[in-house]
C-alpha cells in the first residue's frame, strides 16, 4: 500500500512545479521531499521525476499518480473533517496562506491566540499573493487563506470555496514631508498624474490596482521601482525617488521624513478569508475565522484598517 505522506509530497510537487516550492508549502526541507519521492519511486518501481536543467519535471506516470493522489487526499480531508467535528475540538494541522501585510499586521495575534486556545492544533503559515493563495485553497494545498482585493480588481473565487469578509483597509499616499502635495489635507487623484512611482511588481494585485486607477484617471503610470516589500518602497520614497500608495495594515511607523495623506476618491482594499466549503464544519476553520474577526476588530479600534 502506498504511503499517504509520499503521495502528498508528489501531489505538492505536481501543484507547485518544483521540489523547493513543494517543500515550502508542506513545511519540510527540500531534502525531505526528495527522499519521500525517492521512496515512492522504489515503492512503485516507477520513475516519477526527471531532471530538466536545474529543476525536475514529472514523468507521465507521475502525473497520473498525482491525479490519483489529489482524489485520495480529498477523501482523507473529508474523513478528517468528520472526525474533528465529532470530537468537537480544533485538532490536526491547519495551513494558513496570507498576503504579506496581512501576515504581519493581523496574523501574529491570531496565531498566538490559536496556540493558546487550541493546543492540539498544529497551525502553520505560508506567505502568498492573493492570486496564488486562492488557487492553493481551491486545490486543497492550504486550509484557509487571508486575501485582499480591490473593488475595481476583484479576486475571482472558484466554485467550492467559501468567503467571509473582514473589512476594508485604507490606502494612503506616502510622500516626502517637503513635497508640494504634502501641504494638502486630502490629495485628489488627478494630482497624482505625472508622478514617479514605487510599487510591488507587476502581476501582484496591488500593482494591478495602481495601474488601473491611474489609467482611469487618464495616464499610463510611470512605475520606476518594483519591489515586493512595502518597507523597501517606504525607504525609496523617503529617499525622494518617487511616491507610493501604501495600505495601512501592517505598515508600521513612518520615518520622520515621510508623511501619509488620504486620497480622494478614497482607495480601500477589501480583506477577507477563503476556505473550501466542504471543510466549513471543521472546528479548526471555525476557530481560526473567529480569531481573525476578533483581531481585525481590535485593529479597527486602534485605527489601522478602516471599516
Secondary structure as GFF3:
##gff-version 3
##sequence-region A 1 307
A	DSSP	alpha_helix	4	16	.	.	.	ID=ss1
A	DSSP	alpha_helix	19	26	.	.	.	ID=ss2
A	DSSP	alpha_helix	30	44	.	.	.	ID=ss3
A	DSSP	beta_strand	49	52	.	.	.	ID=ss4
A	DSSP	beta_strand	55	58	.	.	.	ID=ss5
A	DSSP	alpha_helix	60	87	.	.	.	ID=ss6
A	DSSP	beta_strand	92	98	.	.	.	ID=ss7
A	DSSP	alpha_helix	100	102	.	.	.	ID=ss8
A	DSSP	pi_helix	103	107	.	.	.	ID=ss9
A	DSSP	alpha_helix	108	117	.	.	.	ID=ss10
A	DSSP	beta_strand	121	127	.	.	.	ID=ss11
A	DSSP	alpha_helix	130	139	.	.	.	ID=ss12
A	DSSP	beta_strand	144	150	.	.	.	ID=ss13
A	DSSP	beta_strand	161	176	.	.	.	ID=ss14
A	DSSP	three_ten_helix	180	183	.	.	.	ID=ss15
A	DSSP	beta_strand	186	188	.	.	.	ID=ss16
A	DSSP	three_ten_helix	189	192	.	.	.	ID=ss17
A	DSSP	beta_strand	196	199	.	.	.	ID=ss18
A	DSSP	alpha_helix	205	216	.	.	.	ID=ss19
A	DSSP	beta_strand	222	226	.	.	.	ID=ss20
A	DSSP	alpha_helix	230	238	.	.	.	ID=ss21
A	DSSP	beta_strand	244	247	.	.	.	ID=ss22
A	DSSP	beta_strand	258	264	.	.	.	ID=ss23
A	DSSP	beta_strand	268	276	.	.	.	ID=ss24
A	DSSP	three_ten_helix	277	279	.	.	.	ID=ss25
A	DSSP	alpha_helix	283	301	.	.	.	ID=ss26
###
